[in-house]
Amino acid sequence: MLLLIAGCTQQHARQATRVPAQQQVVVEDDLKALFAQALTHLQQQQYDEGIALLETITAKEQRLAAPFVNLGIAYSRTGKTRMAEYNFSKALRLDAGHAVANNELGLLYRQTGRFNAAKTAYQNALVQHPDYLPVRRNLGILCELYLHDLECALKHYQAYLDYAPDEEIIARWALELEQRTR
């Protein structure tokens, strides 16, 4: 199952030009089915049900980042930031450059006022996945609005546009920053 290997929910997969790579791990069919059910629950915003299934999966299989990433996302959506951070950290121990895990951890850090940690998480994703657009956007926002580093923001908005030149809102943000930094 691609989602189990890649570690993305469908929403995140659509936003990336490439998803994080992880070693191929043979996973039992029953765990694949549980993972598919968990993703369905998460997509339907049935977080408690999704969390229960993902906890079952991670108790049986701890070699894959994907279940931990999705647990982190579910916990984050339910306001359980400590559990979200714990699961994102577990995923990153398995795959340090995991784009989705780093992006979500960066968002969590930003929401909790840990701006330098957020920047580090975003940068960790970009090392292996410079074309993962959610990270580019979020790092630009962080630099502009929270770190007040307009050059950093402009750099990441422009890099975003290198991959998605027709993205009007990012183009507008970049243009506004160019005008402000002159």
PyMOL CGO cylinders between C-alpha atoms (Angstrom):
from pymol import cmd
from pymol.cgo import CYLINDER

trace = [
    CYLINDER, 0.00, 0.00, 0.00, 1.62, 3.24, -1.14, 0.3, 1, 1, 1, 1, 1, 1,
    CYLINDER, 1.62, 3.24, -1.14, 0.22, 5.39, 1.64, 0.3, 1, 1, 1, 1, 1, 1,
    CYLINDER, 0.22, 5.39, 1.64, 1.68, 3.13, 4.30, 0.3, 1, 1, 1, 1, 1, 1,
    CYLINDER, 1.68, 3.13, 4.30, 5.10, 3.25, 2.68, 0.3, 1, 1, 1, 1, 1, 1,
    CYLINDER, 5.10, 3.25, 2.68, 4.98, 6.94, 1.80, 0.3, 1, 1, 1, 1, 1, 1,
    CYLINDER, 4.98, 6.94, 1.80, 3.47, 8.26, 4.99, 0.3, 1, 1, 1, 1, 1, 1,
    CYLINDER, 3.47, 8.26, 4.99, 1.02, 10.77, 3.58, 0.3, 1, 1, 1, 1, 1, 1,
    CYLINDER, 1.02, 10.77, 3.58, -2.66, 11.28, 3.85, 0.3, 1, 1, 1, 1, 1, 1,
    CYLINDER, -2.66, 11.28, 3.85, -4.27, 11.86, 0.48, 0.3, 1, 1, 1, 1, 1, 1,
    CYLINDER, -4.27, 11.86, 0.48, -4.62, 15.57, 1.20, 0.3, 1, 1, 1, 1, 1, 1,
    CYLINDER, -4.62, 15.57, 1.20, -0.87, 15.95, 1.61, 0.3, 1, 1, 1, 1, 1, 1,
    CYLINDER, -0.87, 15.95, 1.61, -0.03, 13.72, -1.34, 0.3, 1, 1, 1, 1, 1, 1,
    CYLINDER, -0.03, 13.72, -1.34, -1.92, 16.05, -3.69, 0.3, 1, 1, 1, 1, 1, 1,
    CYLINDER, -1.92, 16.05, -3.69, 0.18, 19.00, -2.54, 0.3, 1, 1, 1, 1, 1, 1,
    CYLINDER, 0.18, 19.00, -2.54, 3.54, 17.37, -3.13, 0.3, 1, 1, 1, 1, 1, 1,
    CYLINDER, 3.54, 17.37, -3.13, 5.31, 16.74, -6.37, 0.3, 1, 1, 1, 1, 1, 1,
    CYLINDER, 5.31, 16.74, -6.37, 7.00, 13.81, -4.70, 0.3, 1, 1, 1, 1, 1, 1,
    CYLINDER, 7.00, 13.81, -4.70, 6.35, 12.09, -1.39, 0.3, 1, 1, 1, 1, 1, 1,
    CYLINDER, 6.35, 12.09, -1.39, 8.95, 11.02, 1.16, 0.3, 1, 1, 1, 1, 1, 1,
    CYLINDER, 8.95, 11.02, 1.16, 10.80, 7.84, 0.34, 0.3, 1, 1, 1, 1, 1, 1,
    CYLINDER, 10.80, 7.84, 0.34, 11.29, 5.14, 2.92, 0.3, 1, 1, 1, 1, 1, 1,
    CYLINDER, 11.29, 5.14, 2.92, 12.71, 1.67, 2.74, 0.3, 1, 1, 1, 1, 1, 1,
    CYLINDER, 12.71, 1.67, 2.74, 10.36, -0.98, 1.47, 0.3, 1, 1, 1, 1, 1, 1,
    CYLINDER, 10.36, -0.98, 1.47, 9.01, -2.88, 4.45, 0.3, 1, 1, 1, 1, 1, 1,
    CYLINDER, 9.01, -2.88, 4.45, 6.85, -5.94, 4.09, 0.3, 1, 1, 1, 1, 1, 1,
    CYLINDER, 6.85, -5.94, 4.09, 3.65, -5.30, 6.01, 0.3, 1, 1, 1, 1, 1, 1,
    CYLINDER, 3.65, -5.30, 6.01, 0.98, -7.85, 6.86, 0.3, 1, 1, 1, 1, 1, 1,
    CYLINDER, 0.98, -7.85, 6.86, -2.28, -7.50, 4.97, 0.3, 1, 1, 1, 1, 1, 1,
    CYLINDER, -2.28, -7.50, 4.97, -4.29, -7.04, 8.17, 0.3, 1, 1, 1, 1, 1, 1,
    CYLINDER, -4.29, -7.04, 8.17, -2.17, -4.01, 9.09, 0.3, 1, 1, 1, 1, 1, 1,
    CYLINDER, -2.17, -4.01, 9.09, -2.60, -2.58, 5.60, 0.3, 1, 1, 1, 1, 1, 1,
    CYLINDER, -2.60, -2.58, 5.60, -6.35, -2.92, 5.98, 0.3, 1, 1, 1, 1, 1, 1,
    CYLINDER, -6.35, -2.92, 5.98, -6.27, -1.28, 9.40, 0.3, 1, 1, 1, 1, 1, 1,
    CYLINDER, -6.27, -1.28, 9.40, -4.19, 1.57, 7.99, 0.3, 1, 1, 1, 1, 1, 1,
    CYLINDER, -4.19, 1.57, 7.99, -6.68, 2.11, 5.16, 0.3, 1, 1, 1, 1, 1, 1,
    CYLINDER, -6.68, 2.11, 5.16, -9.52, 2.18, 7.70, 0.3, 1, 1, 1, 1, 1, 1,
    CYLINDER, -9.52, 2.18, 7.70, -7.59, 4.63, 9.86, 0.3, 1, 1, 1, 1, 1, 1,
    CYLINDER, -7.59, 4.63, 9.86, -7.03, 6.96, 6.91, 0.3, 1, 1, 1, 1, 1, 1,
    CYLINDER, -7.03, 6.96, 6.91, -10.73, 6.80, 6.07, 0.3, 1, 1, 1, 1, 1, 1,
    CYLINDER, -10.73, 6.80, 6.07, -11.59, 7.81, 9.63, 0.3, 1, 1, 1, 1, 1, 1,
    CYLINDER, -11.59, 7.81, 9.63, -9.09, 10.68, 9.53, 0.3, 1, 1, 1, 1, 1, 1,
    CYLINDER, -9.09, 10.68, 9.53, -10.42, 11.92, 6.20, 0.3, 1, 1, 1, 1, 1, 1,
    CYLINDER, -10.42, 11.92, 6.20, -13.92, 11.90, 7.68, 0.3, 1, 1, 1, 1, 1, 1,
    CYLINDER, -13.92, 11.90, 7.68, -12.61, 13.77, 10.74, 0.3, 1, 1, 1, 1, 1, 1,
    CYLINDER, -12.61, 13.77, 10.74, -13.39, 10.80, 12.97, 0.3, 1, 1, 1, 1, 1, 1,
    CYLINDER, -13.39, 10.80, 12.97, -10.17, 11.30, 14.85, 0.3, 1, 1, 1, 1, 1, 1,
    CYLINDER, -10.17, 11.30, 14.85, -10.80, 9.10, 17.88, 0.3, 1, 1, 1, 1, 1, 1,
    CYLINDER, -10.80, 9.10, 17.88, -11.52, 6.10, 15.68, 0.3, 1, 1, 1, 1, 1, 1,
    CYLINDER, -11.52, 6.10, 15.68, -8.50, 6.82, 13.48, 0.3, 1, 1, 1, 1, 1, 1,
    CYLINDER, -8.50, 6.82, 13.48, -6.24, 7.27, 16.48, 0.3, 1, 1, 1, 1, 1, 1,
    CYLINDER, -6.24, 7.27, 16.48, -7.36, 3.96, 18.00, 0.3, 1, 1, 1, 1, 1, 1,
    CYLINDER, -7.36, 3.96, 18.00, -6.53, 2.09, 14.79, 0.3, 1, 1, 1, 1, 1, 1,
    CYLINDER, -6.53, 2.09, 14.79, -3.20, 3.86, 14.33, 0.3, 1, 1, 1, 1, 1, 1,
    CYLINDER, -3.20, 3.86, 14.33, -2.23, 3.11, 17.94, 0.3, 1, 1, 1, 1, 1, 1,
    CYLINDER, -2.23, 3.11, 17.94, -2.95, -0.57, 17.23, 0.3, 1, 1, 1, 1, 1, 1,
    CYLINDER, -2.95, -0.57, 17.23, -0.80, -0.43, 14.11, 0.3, 1, 1, 1, 1, 1, 1,
    CYLINDER, -0.80, -0.43, 14.11, 2.14, 1.28, 15.82, 0.3, 1, 1, 1, 1, 1, 1,
    CYLINDER, 2.14, 1.28, 15.82, 2.02, -1.23, 18.66, 0.3, 1, 1, 1, 1, 1, 1,
    CYLINDER, 2.02, -1.23, 18.66, 2.53, -4.03, 16.11, 0.3, 1, 1, 1, 1, 1, 1,
    CYLINDER, 2.53, -4.03, 16.11, 4.74, -2.30, 13.50, 0.3, 1, 1, 1, 1, 1, 1,
    CYLINDER, 4.74, -2.30, 13.50, 7.31, 0.31, 14.45, 0.3, 1, 1, 1, 1, 1, 1,
    CYLINDER, 7.31, 0.31, 14.45, 9.51, 0.35, 11.34, 0.3, 1, 1, 1, 1, 1, 1,
    CYLINDER, 9.51, 0.35, 11.34, 7.38, 2.75, 9.30, 0.3, 1, 1, 1, 1, 1, 1,
    CYLINDER, 7.38, 2.75, 9.30, 7.05, 6.49, 9.68, 0.3, 1, 1, 1, 1, 1, 1,
    CYLINDER, 7.05, 6.49, 9.68, 3.60, 6.73, 8.09, 0.3, 1, 1, 1, 1, 1, 1,
    CYLINDER, 3.60, 6.73, 8.09, 1.47, 5.54, 11.02, 0.3, 1, 1, 1, 1, 1, 1,
    CYLINDER, 1.47, 5.54, 11.02, 3.34, 7.85, 13.38, 0.3, 1, 1, 1, 1, 1, 1,
    CYLINDER, 3.34, 7.85, 13.38, 2.93, 10.80, 10.99, 0.3, 1, 1, 1, 1, 1, 1,
    CYLINDER, 2.93, 10.80, 10.99, -0.79, 10.20, 10.72, 0.3, 1, 1, 1, 1, 1, 1,
    CYLINDER, -0.79, 10.20, 10.72, -1.09, 9.77, 14.49, 0.3, 1, 1, 1, 1, 1, 1,
    CYLINDER, -1.09, 9.77, 14.49, 0.67, 13.09, 14.90, 0.3, 1, 1, 1, 1, 1, 1,
    CYLINDER, 0.67, 13.09, 14.90, -1.73, 14.72, 12.45, 0.3, 1, 1, 1, 1, 1, 1,
    CYLINDER, -1.73, 14.72, 12.45, -4.76, 13.25, 14.23, 0.3, 1, 1, 1, 1, 1, 1,
    CYLINDER, -4.76, 13.25, 14.23, -3.52, 14.29, 17.66, 0.3, 1, 1, 1, 1, 1, 1,
    CYLINDER, -3.52, 14.29, 17.66, -2.73, 17.76, 16.35, 0.3, 1, 1, 1, 1, 1, 1,
    CYLINDER, -2.73, 17.76, 16.35, -6.25, 18.11, 14.92, 0.3, 1, 1, 1, 1, 1, 1,
    CYLINDER, -6.25, 18.11, 14.92, -7.71, 17.16, 18.31, 0.3, 1, 1, 1, 1, 1, 1,
    CYLINDER, -7.71, 17.16, 18.31, -5.56, 19.67, 20.20, 0.3, 1, 1, 1, 1, 1, 1,
    CYLINDER, -5.56, 19.67, 20.20, -3.31, 17.07, 21.85, 0.3, 1, 1, 1, 1, 1, 1,
    CYLINDER, -3.31, 17.07, 21.85, -0.06, 18.83, 20.96, 0.3, 1, 1, 1, 1, 1, 1,
    CYLINDER, -0.06, 18.83, 20.96, 2.21, 16.78, 23.22, 0.3, 1, 1, 1, 1, 1, 1,
    CYLINDER, 2.21, 16.78, 23.22, 1.01, 13.53, 21.68, 0.3, 1, 1, 1, 1, 1, 1,
    CYLINDER, 1.01, 13.53, 21.68, 1.28, 15.06, 18.20, 0.3, 1, 1, 1, 1, 1, 1,
    CYLINDER, 1.28, 15.06, 18.20, 4.85, 16.16, 18.82, 0.3, 1, 1, 1, 1, 1, 1,
    CYLINDER, 4.85, 16.16, 18.82, 5.75, 12.77, 20.29, 0.3, 1, 1, 1, 1, 1, 1,
    CYLINDER, 5.75, 12.77, 20.29, 4.47, 10.93, 17.21, 0.3, 1, 1, 1, 1, 1, 1,
    CYLINDER, 4.47, 10.93, 17.21, 6.07, 13.32, 14.71, 0.3, 1, 1, 1, 1, 1, 1,
    CYLINDER, 6.07, 13.32, 14.71, 9.36, 12.85, 16.58, 0.3, 1, 1, 1, 1, 1, 1,
    CYLINDER, 9.36, 12.85, 16.58, 9.00, 9.07, 16.38, 0.3, 1, 1, 1, 1, 1, 1,
    CYLINDER, 9.00, 9.07, 16.38, 8.38, 9.33, 12.63, 0.3, 1, 1, 1, 1, 1, 1,
    CYLINDER, 8.38, 9.33, 12.63, 11.44, 11.55, 12.21, 0.3, 1, 1, 1, 1, 1, 1,
    CYLINDER, 11.44, 11.55, 12.21, 13.63, 9.07, 14.09, 0.3, 1, 1, 1, 1, 1, 1,
    CYLINDER, 13.63, 9.07, 14.09, 12.68, 6.60, 11.36, 0.3, 1, 1, 1, 1, 1, 1,
    CYLINDER, 12.68, 6.60, 11.36, 13.01, 9.07, 8.46, 0.3, 1, 1, 1, 1, 1, 1,
    CYLINDER, 13.01, 9.07, 8.46, 14.70, 12.35, 9.43, 0.3, 1, 1, 1, 1, 1, 1,
    CYLINDER, 14.70, 12.35, 9.43, 13.88, 14.08, 6.17, 0.3, 1, 1, 1, 1, 1, 1,
    CYLINDER, 13.88, 14.08, 6.17, 10.23, 13.02, 6.01, 0.3, 1, 1, 1, 1, 1, 1,
    CYLINDER, 10.23, 13.02, 6.01, 8.58, 16.02, 4.37, 0.3, 1, 1, 1, 1, 1, 1,
    CYLINDER, 8.58, 16.02, 4.37, 5.10, 15.63, 5.83, 0.3, 1, 1, 1, 1, 1, 1,
    CYLINDER, 5.10, 15.63, 5.83, 6.36, 14.90, 9.36, 0.3, 1, 1, 1, 1, 1, 1,
    CYLINDER, 6.36, 14.90, 9.36, 8.71, 17.89, 9.29, 0.3, 1, 1, 1, 1, 1, 1,
    CYLINDER, 8.71, 17.89, 9.29, 6.02, 20.16, 7.84, 0.3, 1, 1, 1, 1, 1, 1,
    CYLINDER, 6.02, 20.16, 7.84, 3.44, 19.14, 10.43, 0.3, 1, 1, 1, 1, 1, 1,
    CYLINDER, 3.44, 19.14, 10.43, 5.99, 19.43, 13.24, 0.3, 1, 1, 1, 1, 1, 1,
    CYLINDER, 5.99, 19.43, 13.24, 6.92, 22.87, 11.95, 0.3, 1, 1, 1, 1, 1, 1,
    CYLINDER, 6.92, 22.87, 11.95, 3.27, 23.91, 12.03, 0.3, 1, 1, 1, 1, 1, 1,
    CYLINDER, 3.27, 23.91, 12.03, 2.93, 22.60, 15.57, 0.3, 1, 1, 1, 1, 1, 1,
    CYLINDER, 2.93, 22.60, 15.57, 6.06, 24.46, 16.66, 0.3, 1, 1, 1, 1, 1, 1,
    CYLINDER, 6.06, 24.46, 16.66, 4.80, 27.65, 15.03, 0.3, 1, 1, 1, 1, 1, 1,
    CYLINDER, 4.80, 27.65, 15.03, 1.44, 27.33, 16.78, 0.3, 1, 1, 1, 1, 1, 1,
    CYLINDER, 1.44, 27.33, 16.78, 3.17, 26.92, 20.13, 0.3, 1, 1, 1, 1, 1, 1,
    CYLINDER, 3.17, 26.92, 20.13, 5.53, 29.87, 19.60, 0.3, 1, 1, 1, 1, 1, 1,
    CYLINDER, 5.53, 29.87, 19.60, 8.70, 27.86, 18.96, 0.3, 1, 1, 1, 1, 1, 1,
    CYLINDER, 8.70, 27.86, 18.96, 9.61, 29.70, 15.78, 0.3, 1, 1, 1, 1, 1, 1,
    CYLINDER, 9.61, 29.70, 15.78, 13.27, 28.71, 15.49, 0.3, 1, 1, 1, 1, 1, 1,
    CYLINDER, 13.27, 28.71, 15.49, 12.36, 25.04, 15.99, 0.3, 1, 1, 1, 1, 1, 1,
    CYLINDER, 12.36, 25.04, 15.99, 9.69, 25.43, 13.30, 0.3, 1, 1, 1, 1, 1, 1,
    CYLINDER, 9.69, 25.43, 13.30, 12.27, 26.86, 10.90, 0.3, 1, 1, 1, 1, 1, 1,
    CYLINDER, 12.27, 26.86, 10.90, 14.60, 23.95, 11.59, 0.3, 1, 1, 1, 1, 1, 1,
    CYLINDER, 14.60, 23.95, 11.59, 11.83, 21.41, 10.95, 0.3, 1, 1, 1, 1, 1, 1,
    CYLINDER, 11.83, 21.41, 10.95, 10.93, 23.03, 7.64, 0.3, 1, 1, 1, 1, 1, 1,
    CYLINDER, 10.93, 23.03, 7.64, 14.58, 23.20, 6.60, 0.3, 1, 1, 1, 1, 1, 1,
    CYLINDER, 14.58, 23.20, 6.60, 15.05, 19.52, 7.47, 0.3, 1, 1, 1, 1, 1, 1,
    CYLINDER, 15.05, 19.52, 7.47, 12.29, 18.65, 5.00, 0.3, 1, 1, 1, 1, 1, 1,
    CYLINDER, 12.29, 18.65, 5.00, 13.81, 20.78, 2.25, 0.3, 1, 1, 1, 1, 1, 1,
    CYLINDER, 13.81, 20.78, 2.25, 17.16, 18.98, 2.39, 0.3, 1, 1, 1, 1, 1, 1,
    CYLINDER, 17.16, 18.98, 2.39, 15.66, 15.90, 0.72, 0.3, 1, 1, 1, 1, 1, 1,
    CYLINDER, 15.66, 15.90, 0.72, 12.46, 17.40, -0.68, 0.3, 1, 1, 1, 1, 1, 1,
    CYLINDER, 12.46, 17.40, -0.68, 13.09, 20.91, -2.03, 0.3, 1, 1, 1, 1, 1, 1,
    CYLINDER, 13.09, 20.91, -2.03, 9.96, 20.61, -4.16, 0.3, 1, 1, 1, 1, 1, 1,
    CYLINDER, 9.96, 20.61, -4.16, 7.56, 19.85, -1.31, 0.3, 1, 1, 1, 1, 1, 1,
    CYLINDER, 7.56, 19.85, -1.31, 5.42, 22.96, -1.69, 0.3, 1, 1, 1, 1, 1, 1,
    CYLINDER, 5.42, 22.96, -1.69, 3.62, 23.02, 1.68, 0.3, 1, 1, 1, 1, 1, 1,
    CYLINDER, 3.62, 23.02, 1.68, 7.00, 23.37, 3.39, 0.3, 1, 1, 1, 1, 1, 1,
    CYLINDER, 7.00, 23.37, 3.39, 8.06, 26.17, 1.04, 0.3, 1, 1, 1, 1, 1, 1,
    CYLINDER, 8.06, 26.17, 1.04, 4.84, 28.05, 1.72, 0.3, 1, 1, 1, 1, 1, 1,
    CYLINDER, 4.84, 28.05, 1.72, 4.94, 27.51, 5.47, 0.3, 1, 1, 1, 1, 1, 1,
    CYLINDER, 4.94, 27.51, 5.47, 8.59, 28.48, 5.76, 0.3, 1, 1, 1, 1, 1, 1,
    CYLINDER, 8.59, 28.48, 5.76, 7.89, 31.65, 3.79, 0.3, 1, 1, 1, 1, 1, 1,
    CYLINDER, 7.89, 31.65, 3.79, 4.98, 32.50, 6.10, 0.3, 1, 1, 1, 1, 1, 1,
    CYLINDER, 4.98, 32.50, 6.10, 7.09, 31.77, 9.18, 0.3, 1, 1, 1, 1, 1, 1,
    CYLINDER, 7.09, 31.77, 9.18, 9.95, 33.94, 7.95, 0.3, 1, 1, 1, 1, 1, 1,
    CYLINDER, 9.95, 33.94, 7.95, 7.66, 36.81, 6.97, 0.3, 1, 1, 1, 1, 1, 1,
    CYLINDER, 7.66, 36.81, 6.97, 5.11, 36.97, 9.77, 0.3, 1, 1, 1, 1, 1, 1,
    CYLINDER, 5.11, 36.97, 9.77, 6.85, 35.44, 12.77, 0.3, 1, 1, 1, 1, 1, 1,
    CYLINDER, 6.85, 35.44, 12.77, 10.60, 35.90, 12.26, 0.3, 1, 1, 1, 1, 1, 1,
    CYLINDER, 10.60, 35.90, 12.26, 10.28, 39.19, 10.32, 0.3, 1, 1, 1, 1, 1, 1,
    CYLINDER, 10.28, 39.19, 10.32, 12.98, 37.97, 7.93, 0.3, 1, 1, 1, 1, 1, 1,
    CYLINDER, 12.98, 37.97, 7.93, 11.67, 39.27, 4.63, 0.3, 1, 1, 1, 1, 1, 1,
    CYLINDER, 11.67, 39.27, 4.63, 14.61, 38.02, 2.58, 0.3, 1, 1, 1, 1, 1, 1,
    CYLINDER, 14.61, 38.02, 2.58, 14.07, 34.49, 3.86, 0.3, 1, 1, 1, 1, 1, 1,
    CYLINDER, 14.07, 34.49, 3.86, 10.35, 34.72, 3.10, 0.3, 1, 1, 1, 1, 1, 1,
    CYLINDER, 10.35, 34.72, 3.10, 10.96, 36.04, -0.41, 0.3, 1, 1, 1, 1, 1, 1,
    CYLINDER, 10.96, 36.04, -0.41, 13.50, 33.28, -1.08, 0.3, 1, 1, 1, 1, 1, 1,
    CYLINDER, 13.50, 33.28, -1.08, 10.99, 30.57, -0.20, 0.3, 1, 1, 1, 1, 1, 1,
    CYLINDER, 10.99, 30.57, -0.20, 8.06, 32.16, -2.01, 0.3, 1, 1, 1, 1, 1, 1,
    CYLINDER, 8.06, 32.16, -2.01, 10.22, 32.44, -5.13, 0.3, 1, 1, 1, 1, 1, 1,
    CYLINDER, 10.22, 32.44, -5.13, 11.37, 28.83, -4.76, 0.3, 1, 1, 1, 1, 1, 1,
    CYLINDER, 11.37, 28.83, -4.76, 7.72, 27.82, -4.45, 0.3, 1, 1, 1, 1, 1, 1,
    CYLINDER, 7.72, 27.82, -4.45, 6.99, 29.64, -7.69, 0.3, 1, 1, 1, 1, 1, 1,
    CYLINDER, 6.99, 29.64, -7.69, 9.83, 27.78, -9.42, 0.3, 1, 1, 1, 1, 1, 1,
    CYLINDER, 9.83, 27.78, -9.42, 7.72, 24.63, -9.01, 0.3, 1, 1, 1, 1, 1, 1,
    CYLINDER, 7.72, 24.63, -9.01, 4.25, 26.20, -9.30, 0.3, 1, 1, 1, 1, 1, 1,
    CYLINDER, 4.25, 26.20, -9.30, 4.55, 29.43, -11.31, 0.3, 1, 1, 1, 1, 1, 1,
    CYLINDER, 4.55, 29.43, -11.31, 0.78, 29.81, -11.70, 0.3, 1, 1, 1, 1, 1, 1,
    CYLINDER, 0.78, 29.81, -11.70, 0.08, 29.94, -7.95, 0.3, 1, 1, 1, 1, 1, 1,
    CYLINDER, 0.08, 29.94, -7.95, -1.46, 33.41, -7.80, 0.3, 1, 1, 1, 1, 1, 1,
    CYLINDER, -1.46, 33.41, -7.80, -1.51, 33.97, -4.06, 0.3, 1, 1, 1, 1, 1, 1,
    CYLINDER, -1.51, 33.97, -4.06, 2.16, 33.06, -3.62, 0.3, 1, 1, 1, 1, 1, 1,
    CYLINDER, 2.16, 33.06, -3.62, 3.04, 35.21, -6.63, 0.3, 1, 1, 1, 1, 1, 1,
    CYLINDER, 3.04, 35.21, -6.63, 1.19, 38.13, -5.02, 0.3, 1, 1, 1, 1, 1, 1,
    CYLINDER, 1.19, 38.13, -5.02, 2.98, 37.59, -1.71, 0.3, 1, 1, 1, 1, 1, 1,
    CYLINDER, 2.98, 37.59, -1.71, 6.35, 37.48, -3.49, 0.3, 1, 1, 1, 1, 1, 1,
    CYLINDER, 6.35, 37.48, -3.49, 5.60, 40.65, -5.44, 0.3, 1, 1, 1, 1, 1, 1,
    CYLINDER, 5.60, 40.65, -5.44, 4.55, 42.49, -2.28, 0.3, 1, 1, 1, 1, 1, 1,
    CYLINDER, 4.55, 42.49, -2.28, 7.74, 41.40, -0.52, 0.3, 1, 1, 1, 1, 1, 1,
    CYLINDER, 7.74, 41.40, -0.52, 9.90, 42.46, -3.45, 0.3, 1, 1, 1, 1, 1, 1,
    CYLINDER, 9.90, 42.46, -3.45, 8.35, 45.90, -3.26, 0.3, 1, 1, 1, 1, 1, 1,
    CYLINDER, 8.35, 45.90, -3.26, 8.82, 46.09, 0.52, 0.3, 1, 1, 1, 1, 1, 1,
    CYLINDER, 8.82, 46.09, 0.52, 12.48, 45.01, 0.41, 0.3, 1, 1, 1, 1, 1, 1,
    CYLINDER, 12.48, 45.01, 0.41, 13.59, 47.53, -2.24, 0.3, 1, 1, 1, 1, 1, 1,
]
cmd.load_cgo(trace, "trace")
